[in-house]
């Protein structure tokens, strides 16, 4: 994605709305910010979501923030000189893309006005999150790597970029991870607040 395209994308972002790991917006934002020279340091404690909100340091100025598992907000600028992408995040992004069809099918089961938050029991609005339980996504990834004696540096050679998203170019790898993912975790609908208040991380 070019800088011009990203600036156009930003116009579609809602102010003060938290885009979590399973949203398409998170994928686009994360694929942009992994090029930030301070990305690894800013995400060292984990990342649950991105939010575009007011920067209290500068009046009437909005910027992006990383929301950590402890709900800390860490500012990150989209104006930066790109750095070499980190293998771990390349592979994690491709793994997320691998299970996108399953996430899509799960989303289709949502019924506005009927589906309840699995954590609070409240009726969900159209602004909901999809949460992994039993195992968080990163735990599934780590167990998959351990089972097959793999690591991020090995798998990164199978990662390609298509339309701003990372994908694996190996169908056997995609099928193996999808099967392992679906056998070892479950999905549930939650409110954004309930989901992001949980202590979990996607980057450790």
C-alpha positions in Angstrom: 0.0 0.0 0.0 1.3 3.4 -0.9 1.3 6.4 1.4 -1.4 8.0 -0.8 -3.6 4.9 -0.5 -3.1 4.7 3.3 -4.1 8.3 3.7 -7.3 7.6 1.7 -7.9 4.5 4.0 -7.5 6.7 7.1 -10.5 8.7 6.0 -12.7 5.6 6.5 -11.5 5.1 10.1 -13.9 5.9 12.9 -12.6 8.2 15.6 -12.3 6.5 19.1 -13.4 3.1 17.8 -11.1 0.2 18.7 -10.2 -2.0 15.8 -9.3 -5.4 17.2 -7.2 -8.3 15.9 -10.0 -9.9 13.8 -11.1 -6.7 12.0 -10.1 -6.0 8.4 -9.0 -2.5 9.6 -6.6 -4.1 12.1 -4.9 -6.1 9.3 -4.4 -3.0 7.1 -3.2 -0.9 10.0 -0.8 -3.5 11.3 0.6 -4.2 7.8 1.4 -0.5 7.6 2.8 -0.1 11.2 5.1 -3.1 11.1 7.3 -1.0 8.9 7.6 1.6 11.7 11.1 1.7 13.2 9.8 1.7 16.7 7.1 -1.0 16.1 8.8 -3.9 18.0 9.5 -1.7 21.0 6.0 -0.2 21.1 4.4 -3.7 20.8 6.7 -5.6 23.1 4.0 -5.9 25.8 1.4 -7.1 23.2 -1.3 -5.5 21.1 -5.0 -6.0 21.3 -6.2 -3.2 19.0 -5.6 0.1 17.2 -7.6 3.3 17.9 -7.6 6.7 16.2 -8.2 9.2 18.9 -7.3 12.6 20.3 -3.7 13.2 21.4 -4.0 15.1 24.6 -0.5 16.5 24.2 -1.6 18.5 21.1 -4.9 20.3 21.1 -7.3 19.2 18.3 -4.8 16.6 17.0 -5.8 13.0 16.4 -3.4 10.1 16.0 -3.2 6.3 16.1 -2.6 4.5 19.4 -1.8 0.8 20.1 -4.0 -0.7 22.8 -2.0 -3.1 24.9 -3.5 -6.0 27.0 -3.2 -3.8 30.1 -5.2 -1.2 28.2 -2.3 1.2 27.9 -2.5 3.5 24.9 0.8 4.0 23.0 1.0 6.6 20.3 2.3 5.5 16.9 2.8 7.8 13.9 1.9 6.8 10.4 4.6 9.2 9.1 7.9 7.3 9.2 10.8 5.9 7.2 10.1 2.3 6.5 12.3 -0.5 8.0 12.7 -4.1 7.0 9.7 -6.1 8.1 9.9 -8.5 11.1 9.7 -12.2 10.2 7.4 -12.9 13.1 4.8 -10.4 12.1 5.0 -11.4 8.5 4.2 -15.0 9.4 1.5 -14.1 12.0 -0.3 -12.0 9.4 -0.2 -14.9 6.9 -1.5 -17.2 9.6 -4.4 -14.8 10.3 -5.1 -14.8 6.6 -5.1 -18.6 6.5 -8.0 -18.7 9.0 -9.9 -15.8 7.5 -12.4 -18.1 5.7 -13.3 -19.7 9.1 -13.6 -16.3 10.7 -15.9 -15.2 7.9 -18.1 -18.2 8.3 -18.3 -17.5 12.0 -19.3 -13.9 11.4 -22.2 -15.1 9.2 -23.8 -16.6 12.3 -24.1 -13.2 14.0 -27.7 -12.0 14.3 -28.2 -8.4 15.1 -30.5 -7.9 18.1 -30.2 -11.6 19.1 -26.6 -12.6 19.5 -25.3 -12.0 23.0 -21.8 -11.2 24.4 -20.3 -14.5 25.6 -18.6 -12.6 28.5 -21.4 -10.2 29.7 -24.6 -11.7 28.4 -25.7 -8.4 26.9 -27.2 -8.2 23.4 -24.6 -7.1 20.9 -24.7 -4.2 18.5 -23.1 -4.3 15.1 -19.9 -3.1 16.8 -18.7 -6.5 18.2 -15.5 -8.4 18.5 -14.6 -12.0 17.8 -12.5 -13.6 20.5 -10.5 -16.7 20.7 -11.0 -18.7 23.9 -9.5 -22.0 25.2 -6.3 -20.8 23.5 -5.5 -17.3 22.3 -4.4 -17.0 18.7 -0.7 -16.6 19.5 -0.9 -19.7 21.8 -2.3 -21.7 18.8 0.5 -20.4 16.6 3.2 -21.3 19.2 1.8 -24.8 19.7 1.6 -25.3 15.9 5.2 -24.3 15.5 6.3 -26.5 18.3 4.4 -29.5 17.0 6.0 -29.2 13.6 9.4 -28.1 14.7 9.0 -24.8 12.8 9.9 -21.2 13.5 9.1 -17.7 12.0 12.4 -17.5 10.1 11.7 -20.8 8.3 8.0 -20.0 7.5 8.6 -16.4 6.3 9.9 -17.7 2.9 6.3 -18.9 2.2 4.8 -15.5 2.8 3.7 -13.3 -0.1 1.8 -10.0 -0.1 -1.5 -9.6 -2.0 -3.6 -6.5 -1.8 -2.0 -5.2 1.4 -2.4 -8.6 3.1 0.1 -11.4 3.8 -0.7 -14.9 2.7 1.1 -18.2 2.5 1.9 -19.5 -1.0 1.8 -23.1 0.2 -1.6 -24.8 0.3 -0.5 -27.7 2.4 0.8 -25.2 5.1 -2.5 -23.3 4.9 -4.5 -26.4 5.3 -2.4 -27.8 8.2 -2.6 -24.5 10.1 -6.4 -24.1 9.6 -7.0 -27.7 10.8 -4.8 -27.2 13.8 -6.4 -23.8 14.6 -9.9 -25.1 14.4 -9.1 -28.2 16.5 -7.4 -26.3 19.3 -9.5 -23.1 19.9 -13.0 -21.8 19.7 -14.5 -18.4 18.7 -17.1 -16.3 20.4 -18.8 -12.9 20.0 -18.1 -10.2 22.6 -18.4 -6.5 23.1 -15.2 -4.6 22.3 -15.0 -3.5 26.0 -15.3 -7.0 27.4 -12.9 -8.4 25.0 -10.2 -5.8 25.4 -10.5 -5.9 29.2 -9.2 -9.5 29.2 -5.5 -10.1 29.9 -4.2 -11.5 26.6 -1.7 -10.7 23.9 -1.1 -11.4 20.3 2.5 -10.6 20.0 4.5 -12.4 22.7 
